[in-house]
């Protein structure tokens, strides 16, 4: 399955190795009466008296006990993605918890200068300084990444930065009416104002992608979801161009609903990793 291949490609080496020890087939096993029509469900792994199988009725992976090979012992209807299932393996849980053990992480001084990202895994990056040092940066509960270039001019770890605005601030939805009469150039002005407010780390388009399609063309609807300061900028621009905006605060500070104060950003050039905790381990 493409989903499995993609998840394994981005998983840590230790997680891939653990999966290799438990995976099988895939093989079709019976689970009556739900799987009778299709000849059963695809089982992809066996571990500790359980099988991992794909429920094509619910479009998700499940674990169920079994006694007899070829028969799934209990029907389950979770809609778990394969990447989520991999993250429940002991090796994945151990990797997630490692970074959180360091209460006061600090970037080694030699990584303030140029270097490159030598390796990227689900829970760590390896950074190679041009001066010769090599460090592995572990992170816990990764929230977001941007990677466009392996090379960087320097590395920093920040708990206050424009890229973290969405994790520190209340989010809001921006609705608009009468947008059809907006003068030409609204999108360009909005893009420029958001770029200025975030020092180029965020774009208006990424927030508009969380709204509806064709709102400016249709003239009304949910234009964007964004941190409140960005939403207020959008409202100012819309008013200046003749539309009628409405800003509605969300109930949670971030789209994911996670605790906002626990986000840090590892900055590598214009790329970043946002996670709850980081830990630096020198390899060379």
C-alpha positions in Angstrom: 0.0 0.0 0.0 1.2 3.5 -0.8 0.3 4.7 2.6 2.5 2.1 4.3 5.4 2.8 2.0 5.3 6.5 2.6 5.1 6.1 6.4 8.0 3.7 6.4 10.1 6.0 4.2 9.8 8.8 6.7 10.1 6.7 9.8 13.3 6.4 12.0 15.6 3.5 11.1 14.9 1.8 14.5 11.2 1.9 13.8 11.6 0.4 10.3 13.8 -2.3 11.8 11.2 -3.1 14.4 8.5 -3.3 11.8 10.7 -5.7 9.7 10.6 -8.1 12.6 6.8 -8.3 12.9 5.5 -7.7 9.3 4.2 -10.5 7.2 2.6 -11.1 3.8 0.3 -9.3 3.4 -2.2 -12.2 3.8 -6.0 -12.3 3.6 -7.5 -13.6 6.9 -11.1 -14.3 7.6 -13.3 -12.2 9.9 -16.9 -13.2 9.6 -19.3 -11.9 8.7 -17.8 -8.5 7.9 -15.1 -9.8 5.5 -17.0 -12.6 3.9 -18.0 -10.6 0.8 -14.4 -9.6 0.0 -12.7 -12.8 1.1 -11.4 -11.4 4.3 -9.1 -8.5 5.4 -5.4 -7.9 4.6 -3.2 -8.8 7.6 0.2 -7.1 7.5 1.9 -8.0 10.8 1.9 -10.4 13.8 3.1 -9.4 17.2 2.5 -10.8 20.7 -0.6 -12.8 19.9 -2.2 -10.0 17.8 -2.3 -9.2 14.1 -2.2 -5.8 12.4 -4.8 -5.6 9.6 -6.4 -3.1 7.3 -10.1 -2.6 7.5 -11.1 -1.6 4.0 -14.7 -0.9 5.2 -13.6 1.8 7.6 -10.3 2.7 5.8 -8.0 2.2 8.8 -5.5 -0.1 10.4 -6.4 -2.2 13.5 -4.9 -4.6 15.9 -6.9 -7.7 17.0 -6.1 -10.9 18.9 -6.0 -14.2 17.1 -5.8 -17.9 18.1 -5.9 -19.7 14.8 -3.7 -18.4 11.9 -5.9 -17.2 9.1 -8.7 -16.0 11.4 -8.9 -12.5 12.9 -10.2 -13.0 16.4 -12.1 -9.8 16.9 -13.5 -7.3 14.4 -12.5 -3.7 15.1 -13.4 -0.6 13.2 -10.7 2.0 14.0 -9.7 4.4 11.3 -6.0 4.6 12.3 -3.5 5.7 9.7 -0.4 3.5 9.3 1.9 6.3 10.5 -0.1 6.5 13.7 0.2 2.8 14.2 4.0 2.9 13.7 4.1 5.6 16.4 2.7 3.1 18.9 5.7 0.7 18.6 8.0 0.7 21.7 10.9 1.9 19.6 8.9 4.9 18.4 7.7 5.7 21.9 11.3 5.6 23.2 12.5 8.0 20.5 9.6 10.4 21.2 10.5 10.5 24.9 14.3 10.9 24.6 14.3 14.7 23.7 12.0 15.6 26.6 14.6 14.4 29.1 16.7 17.6 28.4 15.2 20.4 30.4 17.5 23.2 29.0 18.7 22.4 25.5 21.3 24.6 23.9 22.7 24.6 20.4 26.4 23.8 20.4 28.3 26.9 19.6 29.9 25.6 16.4 26.5 25.2 14.8 26.0 29.0 14.8 28.0 29.0 11.6 27.3 27.4 8.2 26.7 23.7 7.6 24.1 21.3 6.2 21.4 18.9 7.3 23.1 15.5 6.7 20.1 13.3 7.6 16.4 13.7 8.4 14.3 11.2 10.3 10.9 11.3 12.0 12.3 12.2 15.5 15.7 13.7 14.7 17.9 15.6 12.2 21.6 15.2 12.0 23.5 18.5 11.4 27.0 18.7 9.9 28.9 21.9 10.6 31.4 23.0 7.9 33.9 23.1 10.7 33.6 19.3 11.1 31.3 18.7 14.1 28.3 16.4 13.7 25.3 16.6 16.0 22.0 14.7 16.2 19.0 16.9 17.2 16.2 14.8 18.7 12.7 16.3 19.0 9.5 15.2 20.8 6.0 15.7 19.5 6.9 17.3 16.2 4.2 19.7 15.2 5.4 21.1 11.8 8.4 21.1 9.5 9.6 23.0 6.5 12.6 21.7 4.5 13.7 23.3 1.3 17.5 23.2 1.4 20.1 21.0 3.2 22.5 24.0 3.5 22.2 26.6 6.2 24.1 29.7 7.4 23.5 28.9 11.0 21.2 27.0 13.4 19.2 28.4 16.3 16.6 27.2 18.8 13.9 29.7 19.7 10.9 29.8 21.9 9.9 33.2 20.5 9.9 33.7 16.8 7.5 34.8 14.0 7.1 31.1 12.8 5.7 30.3 16.3 2.9 32.9 16.1 0.3 30.3 15.4 1.3 28.3 18.5 1.4 31.3 20.9 -1.7 33.3 19.8 -5.4 32.8 19.7 -6.7 31.7 16.3 -9.6 33.3 14.4 -11.8 32.8 11.4 -12.2 35.6 8.8 -15.5 35.7 7.0 -16.2 38.1 4.2 -19.2 39.4 2.3 -19.4 41.8 -0.7 -16.0 40.6 -1.9 -17.0 40.7 -5.5 -16.7 44.4 -5.6 -13.2 44.4 -4.2 -10.7 46.4 -6.2 -8.0 44.5 -8.1 -4.9 43.9 -6.1 -6.5 42.7 -2.8 -4.6 39.4 -2.9 -1.3 41.1 -3.6 -1.8 43.6 -0.8 -2.8 40.9 1.7 0.2 38.7 0.8 2.5 41.7 1.3 1.0 42.6 4.7 1.3 39.0 6.0 4.8 38.7 4.7 5.8 41.9 6.5 4.1 40.9 9.8 5.8 37.6 9.9 9.2 38.7 8.5 8.6 36.4 5.5 8.2 33.2 7.6 4.5 32.8 6.8 2.3 33.5 3.8 -1.3 34.6 3.4 -1.9 31.6 1.1 -1.2 29.0 3.8 -3.9 30.6 6.0 -6.3 31.1 3.1 -5.9 27.4 2.3 -7.8 26.8 5.7 -10.8 28.7 4.4 -13.1 28.0 1.5 -12.3 27.8 -2.2 -13.3 30.7 -4.5 -14.5 33.0 -1.7 -13.2 36.1 -3.3 -14.6 35.0 -6.6 -18.0 34.1 -5.1 -18.0 37.2 -2.9 -18.8 35.6 0.5 -17.7 32.9 2.9 -14.9 31.8 5.1 -11.8 33.4 3.7 -9.1 32.1 6.1 -8.2 30.8 9.5 -5.2 32.4 11.1 -3.6 33.7 14.4 -5.7 36.7 15.5 -3.1 39.3 14.5 -3.0 38.0 11.0 -6.8 37.8 10.9 -7.1 41.4 12.0 -4.6 42.4 9.2 -6.8 40.5 6.7 -9.9 42.4 8.0 -8.1 45.7 7.5 -7.1 44.9 4.0 -10.6 43.6 3.1 -12.2 46.8 4.4 -9.7 49.0 2.5 -10.7 47.2 -0.7 -14.4 47.6 -0.2 -15.4 44.2 1.3 -17.2 43.6 4.6 -15.1 41.3 6.9 -16.1 39.5 10.2 -13.5 38.1 12.6 -14.7 35.2 14.9 -12.3 34.0 17.6 -11.8 30.2 17.8 -12.2 28.3 21.0 -8.7 26.8 21.0 -5.4 28.7 20.5 -4.2 26.4 17.7 -5.9 24.3 15.0 -4.6 21.2 16.7 -5.8 22.2 20.2 -2.4 21.4 21.8 -0.9 23.5 24.6 0.4 26.6 23.0 3.3 27.3 25.4 5.1 24.1 24.7 6.3 24.8 21.2 9.9 25.5 20.2 11.4 26.1 16.8 14.7 24.7 15.5 15.7 27.2 12.8 18.0 26.0 10.0 18.3 28.8 7.4 14.7 29.5 6.4 13.7 25.9 7.3 12.4 24.8 10.6 11.2 22.0 12.9 8.5 22.9 15.5 8.2 20.5 18.4 7.6 20.4 22.1 11.2 19.5 23.2 14.7 19.2 21.7 17.9 17.5 22.7 21.3 17.8 21.1 23.7 14.7 21.1 27.2 15.2 19.7 28.2 12.4 17.3 31.6 13.8 16.2 
